[in-house]
């Protein structure tokens, strides 16, 4: 039987560790510090998301606590990644999921957790940013990995909605991966989304392509609660408002909303 008081205490210690760990990456340059703060806030928001999803999926309290631990640690690789490379682009630096798992191992920060829970958390951190979820024979590992992948996507959408709604002076410089702002978007990227496929980053040539890539993640959510949060936050409308107002984008928006409502609630009538 799980001792919930001990589980709560372990999580509290982990929260304190995270605060101390990230404080070690305080940087003098204002732009660099804005990028570090972006990931600290992102982590806190992901913890809120993953807790809401776990609760929405009627998880018992012990699983909700494990989920928050996953959320807290999922991006710890981002801080040394940025400190060393000044980028969040894994393609030109280092895989931040794998780095995060290595930090967990080298610091022993999960040593007080039961071995099975340690394995679940490390697995989720290592693979949360993979293009697709790796196959696993362990249903618990799969469950928590899917939780963090959904919670992460939900907050990345928030980050970019705020990014595109703010002035260039206020934007965290590393968020957009150095992609150029072009007027249009790639037919190949749009075609992927229309086929309900997740867009690979290799196809992305511009910020508009990157927005379409993020919209394609809607087809890679795993829980009804995740779709409900997507709908509640009007993410599709907010994201597509920053794309060119073409007939194709409107059709895509309608299709995505219908899909989300089908997965998370009762489907609305399709537009004519």
C-alpha positions as CSV (number, residue, x, y, z in Angstrom):
1,X,0.0,0.0,0.0
2,X,1.3,3.5,-0.9
3,X,2.0,5.9,1.9
4,X,0.5,9.1,0.6
5,X,2.2,11.3,3.2
6,X,5.6,10.0,2.2
7,X,4.7,10.5,-1.5
8,X,3.7,14.1,-0.8
9,X,7.0,14.7,1.1
10,X,9.0,13.3,-1.8
11,X,7.3,15.6,-4.2
12,X,7.8,18.6,-1.9
13,X,11.6,17.8,-1.8
14,X,11.6,17.5,-5.6
15,X,10.0,20.9,-6.0
16,X,12.7,22.4,-3.8
17,X,15.4,20.6,-5.8
18,X,13.9,22.0,-9.0
19,X,14.0,25.6,-7.7
20,X,17.6,25.2,-6.6
21,X,18.6,23.5,-9.8
22,X,17.1,26.2,-12.0
23,X,18.5,29.0,-9.9
24,X,21.9,27.8,-10.9
25,X,21.2,28.9,-14.4
26,X,20.6,32.5,-13.7
27,X,22.2,34.5,-16.5
28,X,23.4,38.1,-16.6
29,X,22.1,38.8,-20.2
30,X,18.5,39.9,-20.1
31,X,17.6,38.0,-23.3
32,X,19.2,34.8,-22.0
33,X,17.4,35.1,-18.7
34,X,14.1,35.6,-20.5
35,X,14.7,32.2,-22.3
36,X,15.5,30.5,-19.0
37,X,12.4,32.0,-17.3
38,X,10.3,30.8,-20.3
39,X,11.2,27.2,-19.4
40,X,10.7,27.7,-15.6
41,X,7.2,29.0,-16.3
42,X,6.6,26.3,-18.9
43,X,7.5,23.6,-16.3
44,X,5.0,25.0,-13.7
45,X,2.3,25.2,-16.3
46,X,3.0,21.6,-17.5
47,X,2.7,20.5,-13.9
48,X,-0.8,22.1,-13.7
49,X,-1.8,20.5,-17.0
50,X,-0.6,17.0,-16.2
51,X,-2.3,17.1,-12.8
52,X,-5.6,18.2,-14.5
53,X,-5.3,15.4,-17.1
54,X,-4.5,12.8,-14.5
55,X,-7.4,13.9,-12.3
56,X,-9.7,14.1,-15.3
57,X,-8.8,10.5,-16.1
58,X,-9.9,9.6,-12.6
59,X,-6.4,8.7,-11.4
60,X,-5.9,7.8,-7.7
61,X,-3.9,10.4,-5.7
62,X,-0.6,8.5,-5.8
63,X,-0.7,8.5,-9.6
64,X,-1.5,12.3,-9.7
65,X,1.6,12.8,-7.5
66,X,3.8,10.7,-9.8
67,X,2.4,12.7,-12.8
68,X,3.4,16.0,-11.2
69,X,6.9,14.6,-10.6
70,X,7.1,13.8,-14.3
71,X,6.0,17.3,-15.2
72,X,8.5,18.9,-12.8
73,X,11.4,17.0,-14.3
74,X,10.4,16.7,-18.0
75,X,12.4,19.7,-19.2
76,X,15.4,19.8,-16.8
77,X,17.6,19.1,-19.7
78,X,16.6,22.4,-21.2
79,X,18.6,24.5,-18.7
80,X,22.1,23.0,-19.3
81,X,21.2,22.8,-23.0
82,X,20.6,26.6,-23.2
83,X,23.5,27.4,-20.9
84,X,25.9,25.5,-23.2
85,X,24.4,26.1,-26.7
86,X,22.2,29.2,-26.3
87,X,19.4,27.4,-28.1
88,X,16.4,25.1,-27.5
89,X,16.8,23.5,-30.9
90,X,17.7,19.8,-30.3
91,X,18.8,19.4,-33.9
92,X,21.8,21.7,-33.5
93,X,22.6,21.1,-29.9
94,X,21.6,18.0,-27.8
95,X,18.5,15.9,-27.2
96,X,17.1,17.6,-24.1
97,X,14.9,14.6,-23.1
98,X,17.9,12.3,-23.1
99,X,20.0,14.9,-21.2
100,X,17.2,15.2,-18.6
101,X,17.2,11.4,-18.0
102,X,21.0,11.6,-17.6
103,X,20.7,14.3,-15.0
104,X,18.2,12.3,-13.1
105,X,20.6,9.4,-13.1
106,X,23.8,11.3,-12.3
107,X,22.2,13.4,-9.5
108,X,20.3,10.6,-7.8
109,X,17.4,13.0,-7.3
110,X,14.9,10.1,-7.4
111,X,16.7,7.9,-4.9
112,X,14.0,8.2,-2.3
113,X,11.3,7.1,-4.8
114,X,10.3,3.4,-5.2
115,X,12.3,1.7,-8.0
116,X,9.3,1.2,-10.2
117,X,8.3,4.9,-9.9
118,X,11.9,6.0,-10.7
119,X,11.8,3.9,-13.9
120,X,8.5,5.4,-14.9
121,X,9.6,9.0,-14.4
122,X,13.0,8.5,-16.1
123,X,11.3,6.9,-19.1
124,X,8.8,9.7,-19.4
125,X,11.5,12.4,-19.2
126,X,13.7,10.6,-21.8
127,X,11.0,10.1,-24.4
128,X,8.6,13.0,-23.8
129,X,10.0,14.8,-26.8
130,X,10.3,11.9,-29.2
131,X,8.5,12.3,-32.6
132,X,6.3,9.3,-31.6
133,X,5.9,7.3,-28.4
134,X,8.2,4.3,-28.3
135,X,6.6,0.9,-27.8
136,X,6.7,-0.4,-24.2
137,X,5.4,-3.6,-22.6
138,X,4.9,-1.7,-19.4
139,X,1.4,-0.1,-19.4
140,X,2.4,2.3,-16.5
141,X,5.3,3.7,-18.5
142,X,3.1,4.2,-21.5
143,X,0.4,5.9,-19.5
144,X,2.7,8.4,-17.8
145,X,4.6,9.1,-21.1
146,X,1.3,9.8,-22.8
147,X,0.3,12.1,-19.9
148,X,3.5,14.2,-20.2
149,X,3.3,14.4,-24.0
150,X,-0.2,15.8,-23.8
151,X,0.5,18.2,-20.9
152,X,3.6,19.4,-22.7
153,X,1.8,20.1,-26.0
154,X,-1.0,22.0,-24.2
155,X,1.5,24.4,-22.7
156,X,3.6,24.8,-25.8
157,X,0.5,26.0,-27.5
158,X,0.1,28.6,-24.8
159,X,3.7,29.6,-25.1
160,X,3.4,30.2,-28.8
161,X,0.0,32.0,-28.7
162,X,1.6,34.4,-26.2
163,X,4.7,34.6,-28.4
164,X,2.9,35.6,-31.5
165,X,0.6,38.0,-29.6
166,X,3.5,39.9,-28.1
167,X,5.9,42.5,-29.5
168,X,9.3,41.4,-30.9
169,X,11.0,43.0,-27.9
170,X,9.1,40.9,-25.5
171,X,9.5,37.6,-27.2
172,X,11.9,34.9,-25.8
173,X,14.4,34.8,-28.6
174,X,15.0,31.0,-28.5
175,X,11.3,30.0,-28.6
176,X,11.0,30.1,-32.4
177,X,14.1,28.1,-33.2
178,X,15.5,30.8,-35.5
179,X,12.9,30.1,-38.2
180,X,12.1,32.9,-40.7
181,X,8.7,34.7,-40.8
182,X,7.4,34.3,-44.3
183,X,4.1,35.3,-45.7
184,X,2.9,31.8,-46.8
185,X,3.4,28.2,-45.7
186,X,4.6,25.0,-47.4
187,X,2.1,22.9,-49.3
188,X,3.9,19.8,-48.1
189,X,3.3,20.8,-44.4
190,X,-0.3,21.7,-44.9
191,X,-0.8,18.4,-46.8
192,X,0.5,16.5,-43.8
193,X,-1.9,18.2,-41.4
194,X,-4.9,17.7,-43.8
195,X,-4.0,13.9,-43.9
196,X,-4.1,13.9,-40.1
197,X,-0.4,13.2,-39.9
198,X,2.0,14.8,-37.4
199,X,4.4,17.0,-39.3
200,X,8.1,16.1,-38.9
201,X,10.4,19.1,-38.1
202,X,12.5,18.3,-41.2
203,X,9.6,19.6,-43.4
204,X,9.4,23.0,-41.6
205,X,10.9,25.9,-43.5
206,X,9.2,28.9,-41.7
207,X,7.3,30.1,-38.6
208,X,4.0,29.5,-40.4
209,X,5.1,25.9,-41.1
210,X,6.0,25.6,-37.4
211,X,2.5,26.7,-36.4
212,X,1.0,24.1,-38.7
213,X,3.4,21.5,-37.2
214,X,2.0,22.4,-33.8
215,X,-1.5,22.1,-35.0
216,X,-0.8,18.6,-36.3
217,X,-0.1,17.6,-32.6
218,X,-3.9,17.7,-32.1
219,X,-3.9,14.2,-33.8
220,X,-1.3,13.0,-31.3
221,X,-3.2,13.7,-28.0
222,X,-4.1,10.6,-25.9
223,X,-6.8,11.5,-23.4
224,X,-10.3,12.9,-23.5
225,X,-9.4,15.4,-20.8
226,X,-6.6,16.7,-23.0
227,X,-9.1,17.4,-25.8
228,X,-11.4,19.0,-23.4
229,X,-8.7,21.4,-22.3
230,X,-7.8,22.1,-25.9
231,X,-11.4,23.1,-26.6
232,X,-11.8,25.0,-23.3
233,X,-8.8,27.1,-24.1
234,X,-9.8,27.8,-27.7
235,X,-6.3,26.8,-28.9
236,X,-7.3,26.1,-32.5
237,X,-8.8,29.5,-33.0
238,X,-6.0,31.3,-31.3
239,X,-3.3,29.4,-33.3
240,X,-5.0,29.7,-36.7
241,X,-5.5,33.5,-36.1
242,X,-1.7,33.8,-36.5
243,X,-1.8,32.0,-39.9
244,X,-2.7,33.6,-43.3
245,X,-6.5,33.9,-43.6
246,X,-6.8,31.6,-46.6
247,X,-9.7,29.3,-47.4
248,X,-7.3,26.3,-46.8
249,X,-6.6,27.5,-43.3
250,X,-10.3,28.0,-42.5
251,X,-11.1,24.5,-43.8
252,X,-8.2,23.1,-41.7
253,X,-9.5,25.0,-38.6
254,X,-13.0,23.6,-39.1
255,X,-11.7,20.1,-39.5
256,X,-9.4,20.3,-36.5
257,X,-12.2,21.6,-34.3
258,X,-14.6,18.9,-35.4
259,X,-11.9,16.3,-34.6
260,X,-11.2,17.7,-31.2
261,X,-14.9,17.9,-30.3
262,X,-15.3,14.3,-31.5
263,X,-12.4,13.2,-29.2
264,X,-13.3,15.3,-26.2
265,X,-17.0,15.9,-26.3
266,X,-20.0,15.8,-28.5
267,X,-19.2,16.8,-32.1
268,X,-20.7,20.0,-33.4
269,X,-22.3,20.1,-36.8
270,X,-19.9,20.4,-39.6
271,X,-19.8,23.8,-41.3
272,X,-21.3,23.9,-44.8
